[in-house]
C-alpha cells in the first residue's frame, strides 16, 4: 500500500490514516488514530485495547467488525492496526466518553430521528434531499431531474421485487446490465471513469447522462411489466433490452453532436470549472 494524500484525512489539524477498499468501495479508518483525536490520550493504542475489552464484555459486535490493516507509521514502516469502516467507526465513537465525541453522537441521534420521521412521512425525505442538493450547489434544473430519477429508480426496484429479485447482488447485477447496455460501462467502471470513490454516481452525472439513465430504467420497467419475467436470466435480458433503448439514443446523440455523452466530469470538477470561468 503506497502512501499518498488520499490515504490521510485531517480532523482538527490531526492526521487520521485510512485505506480505500476498491472491491467493497469502503474507506477503512485507523481506530487508534480516531481514538487519539477524540480523547487526546497519550497512548491511544492502550485506550483502544481497554475500550475493546469493555465492548467485548458487553457483548457488542463492533469489535468483530474491526479488521487488521497495515498502516504506515512515523518511521516509514507498516504495522498492523485495527481499522473500521465508517459505520463501525461511528459505533466506536458512540462508546467513547469524550466531549469531542459528543457532536458526533448528537449528529447520529439527529440523523436517526430524521430517518424515523421520513419513514412516517416520505415527503420529508424528498424535501430534505432537495434542500441538501441545493445547499451543495447543484442547479435547480439538475435537482429536479435527480429527484425524478429517484422516483424512476424506485419504480424499477419495485418492479424487480415483483419479478422475484430479492438480494442486493441480484439488484447490482441488473443495474450493471442496464448501465453497460446504455453507457458501455458497468457501475464501478463508470465511477472509475469519473474518478469517484464513495460518491454516488448519479450525483455526479450531467443532465444528459441523468436523462439517458432515466430512459434506460423507465424502458426496463415498462418492458418488465409487459414481459413479466419469471427467472433471473429473463430479468437480465429485460434489463439489457431496456438499457439498449437508451444506448441507441446515446449513439444517435453522439453521431449528431460529434461529442461523447459519457462525461469524465464529476460534480466537484464541474464546480471547479465554474470557479475558473467566474475569475
Buried (B, 14 or more C-beta within 10 A) or exposed (E): EEEEEEBBBEEEEEBBBBBBBEEEBBBBBBBBBBBBBBBEBEEBEEBBEEBBEEBEEEEBEBBEBBBEBEBBEEEEEEEEBBBBBEEBBBBBBEBBEBEBBEEBBEEBEEEEEEEEEBEEEEEEBBEEBBEEBEEEEBEEEBBBBBBEBBEBBEBBBEBBEEBEBEEEEBBEBBBBBBBBBBBBBBBBEBBEBBEBEEBEBBBBBBEBBBBBBBBBBBBBBBBBEEBEBEEBEBBBBBBBBBBBBBBEBBEEBEEEEEEEBBBEBBBEBBBEEEEEEEE
